[in-house]
Amino acid sequence: MHLGATVFHMSIIQVRGVSARTHRRLKAKAGKEGKTLSEFLRSELEHLAELPTLEEALARVASRESVGGEQGAAAVAAGRAERDR
């Protein structure tokens, strides 16, 4: 009988050379969140994997249309001039 279950393959990642201090700090952070160290690191890695690369982020910014308005430096200078009056 086939139950139609989906099988997920979980990979193993091993990190060597982590200092005892780093290990303690990560374990403490995990504890504060009520997670095991493995659960904490897994969630952190999943979050990290979803972040865009620098190249992806730059391409996304470059693809956007300009909103116009003052340039940043001019806006800061105008704000300072107004403040100092």
Backbone as JSON, one array per atom type, in Angstrom:
{
  "sequence": "MHLGATVFHMSIIQVRGVSARTHRRLKAKAGKEGKTLSEFLRSELEHLAELPTLEEALARVASRESVGGEQGAAAVAAGRAERDR",
  "N": [[0.84, -1.18, 0.0], [0.64, 2.15, -0.92], [1.28, 5.19, 0.59], [1.66, 7.73, -0.27], [3.58, 9.37, 0.84], [5.91, 12.01, 1.28], [9.36, 12.1, 0.95], [11.94, 13.72, 2.53], [15.22, 14.7, 2.01], [17.75, 15.24, 4.25], [20.58, 17.15, 4.57], [23.89, 17.01, 5.94], [25.89, 19.27, 7.65], [29.08, 20.04, 8.66], [31.04, 21.95, 10.79], [34.26, 22.83, 11.3], [36.83, 23.83, 13.62], [35.72, 25.85, 15.19], [35.84, 28.24, 17.69], [35.98, 27.73, 21.26], [34.8, 29.77, 22.69], [33.07, 30.94, 20.78], [31.39, 28.76, 20.34], [30.22, 28.49, 22.91], [28.85, 30.96, 23.08], [27.03, 30.78, 20.93], [25.57, 28.56, 21.75], [24.43, 29.58, 24.06], [22.8, 31.61, 22.97], [21.05, 30.02, 21.53], [19.81, 28.66, 23.65], [18.48, 30.78, 24.9], [16.48, 31.18, 23.09], [15.07, 28.94, 23.42], [15.85, 26.7, 22.01], [17.7, 23.89, 20.69], [21.23, 23.74, 20.04], [21.67, 22.78, 17.45], [19.11, 23.17, 16.28], [18.94, 25.97, 16.43], [21.17, 26.78, 14.85], [20.43, 25.63, 12.4], [18.11, 27.12, 11.76], [19.26, 29.65, 11.53], [21.01, 29.21, 9.37], [19.16, 28.6, 7.36], [17.87, 31.05, 7.15], [20.05, 32.64, 6.32], [20.6, 31.45, 3.85], [18.48, 32.35, 2.33], [18.94, 35.03, 1.94], [19.82, 37.57, -0.43], [22.63, 37.46, -2.69], [25.45, 39.71, -2.84], [25.75, 40.55, -5.48], [23.19, 39.95, -6.51], [21.61, 41.68, -4.97], [22.63, 44.19, -5.75], [21.96, 44.15, -8.48], [19.2, 44.15, -8.28], [18.72, 46.66, -7.11], [19.76, 48.3, -9.13], [17.93, 47.83, -11.14], [15.67, 49.22, -10.48], [13.5, 52.06, -10.85], [14.41, 55.51, -10.77], [13.45, 57.63, -8.1], [13.53, 60.28, -8.17], [13.86, 63.71, -7.06], [15.83, 65.5, -4.57], [19.39, 65.07, -4.52], [21.19, 62.99, -2.25], [23.42, 64.22, -0.8], [22.91, 66.91, -1.28], [20.45, 67.21, -0.04], [21.14, 66.75, 2.64], [22.88, 68.9, 3.08], [21.1, 71.05, 2.72], [19.34, 70.58, 4.85], [21.06, 70.94, 7.02], [21.74, 73.63, 6.67], [19.27, 74.84, 7.1], [18.84, 74.09, 9.75], [20.92, 75.47, 11.02], [20.27, 78.13, 10.82]],
  "CA": [[0.0, 0.0, 0.0], [1.43, 3.39, -1.03], [0.61, 6.25, 1.35], [1.94, 9.02, -0.88], [4.43, 10.17, 1.72], [7.05, 12.69, 0.67], [10.6, 11.89, 1.7], [12.87, 14.83, 2.43], [16.6, 14.35, 2.33], [18.4, 16.27, 5.06], [22.03, 17.12, 4.46], [24.65, 17.26, 7.16], [26.98, 20.24, 7.51], [29.95, 20.02, 9.83], [31.94, 23.1, 10.8], [35.42, 22.56, 12.16], [37.66, 24.96, 14.0], [34.97, 26.88, 15.88], [36.44, 28.44, 19.0], [35.15, 27.38, 22.41], [34.04, 30.98, 23.01], [31.98, 31.04, 19.81], [30.47, 27.65, 20.64], [29.46, 28.86, 24.11], [27.93, 32.07, 22.78], [25.95, 30.28, 20.09], [24.75, 27.68, 22.58], [23.66, 30.46, 24.95], [21.76, 32.24, 22.15], [20.06, 28.98, 21.26], [19.08, 28.44, 24.89], [17.58, 31.91, 25.13], [15.34, 31.02, 22.18], [14.44, 27.65, 23.72], [16.22, 25.77, 20.95], [18.99, 23.23, 20.78], [22.22, 24.4, 19.19], [21.4, 22.36, 16.07], [17.9, 23.86, 15.81], [19.28, 27.38, 16.27], [22.04, 26.94, 13.69], [19.65, 25.3, 11.22], [17.26, 28.27, 11.42], [20.15, 30.72, 11.08], [21.49, 28.86, 8.03], [18.03, 28.73, 6.44], [17.71, 32.49, 6.94], [21.2, 33.08, 5.54], [20.47, 30.94, 2.48], [17.45, 33.12, 1.64], [19.42, 36.39, 1.66], [20.42, 37.7, -1.76], [24.07, 37.72, -2.75], [25.74, 41.11, -3.12], [25.47, 40.78, -6.9], [21.74, 39.96, -6.67], [21.09, 42.91, -4.37], [23.01, 45.32, -6.61], [21.16, 44.06, -9.7], [17.84, 44.55, -7.92], [18.72, 48.12, -6.94], [20.0, 48.92, -10.44], [16.75, 47.65, -11.99], [14.6, 50.09, -10.02], [13.45, 53.4, -11.41], [14.75, 56.58, -9.85], [12.29, 58.3, -7.55], [13.72, 61.72, -8.36], [14.1, 64.48, -5.84], [17.19, 65.97, -4.31], [20.44, 64.1, -4.26], [21.42, 62.83, -0.82], [24.32, 65.23, -0.23], [22.24, 68.21, -1.34], [19.41, 67.19, 0.99], [21.81, 66.9, 3.93], [23.37, 70.28, 3.16], [19.94, 71.92, 2.9], [18.88, 70.36, 6.2], [22.0, 71.57, 7.95], [21.61, 75.08, 6.52], [18.02, 75.18, 7.76], [19.07, 73.91, 11.19], [21.89, 76.44, 11.53], [19.79, 79.51, 10.67]],
  "C": [[0.88, 1.24, 0.0], [0.66, 4.51, -0.35], [0.87, 7.63, 0.77], [2.8, 9.93, -0.02], [5.58, 10.78, 0.93], [8.26, 12.49, 1.57], [11.51, 13.08, 1.46], [14.26, 14.36, 2.82], [17.23, 15.52, 3.09], [19.91, 16.09, 4.94], [22.66, 17.4, 5.82], [25.77, 18.24, 6.83], [27.79, 20.19, 8.8], [30.91, 21.19, 9.72], [33.06, 22.81, 11.79], [36.11, 23.86, 12.53], [36.9, 26.1, 14.65], [35.54, 27.02, 17.29], [35.45, 28.06, 20.11], [34.27, 28.57, 22.79], [32.84, 31.13, 22.08], [30.94, 29.96, 20.07], [29.6, 27.98, 21.85], [28.43, 29.94, 23.83], [26.76, 31.61, 21.93], [24.99, 29.39, 20.89], [23.87, 28.5, 23.53], [22.53, 31.14, 24.18], [20.65, 31.23, 21.85], [19.19, 28.74, 22.48], [18.09, 29.54, 25.18], [16.35, 31.84, 24.24], [14.62, 29.7, 22.42], [14.71, 26.6, 22.67], [17.51, 25.04, 21.31], [19.95, 24.0, 19.88], [21.97, 24.04, 17.73], [20.18, 23.06, 15.5], [18.2, 25.34, 15.52], [20.11, 27.59, 15.01], [21.3, 26.63, 12.4], [18.78, 26.5, 10.8], [18.11, 29.44, 10.93], [20.66, 30.46, 9.66], [20.38, 28.99, 7.0], [17.78, 30.2, 6.13], [18.83, 33.03, 6.04], [21.09, 32.66, 4.08], [19.45, 31.73, 1.67], [17.89, 34.54, 1.31], [20.03, 36.45, 0.27], [21.93, 37.88, -1.65], [24.25, 39.22, -3.01], [25.38, 41.44, -4.57], [23.97, 40.84, -7.15], [21.13, 41.24, -6.13], [21.4, 44.12, -5.23], [22.2, 45.33, -7.9], [19.72, 44.51, -9.43], [17.74, 46.07, -7.77], [18.87, 48.81, -8.29], [18.77, 48.82, -11.34], [15.6, 48.57, -11.61], [14.68, 51.46, -10.69], [13.81, 54.42, -10.34], [13.47, 57.24, -9.36], [12.4, 59.81, -7.68], [13.99, 62.42, -7.04], [15.54, 64.89, -5.71], [18.16, 64.81, -4.17], [20.72, 64.09, -2.76], [22.27, 63.93, -0.2], [23.67, 66.6, -0.22], [21.16, 68.31, -0.27], [20.01, 67.38, 2.38], [22.28, 68.34, 4.11], [22.22, 71.25, 3.4], [19.39, 71.79, 4.32], [19.76, 71.02, 7.24], [21.89, 73.09, 7.89], [20.35, 75.56, 7.23], [18.18, 75.12, 9.26], [19.91, 75.04, 11.77], [21.44, 77.9, 11.37], [19.46, 80.14, 11.99]]
}
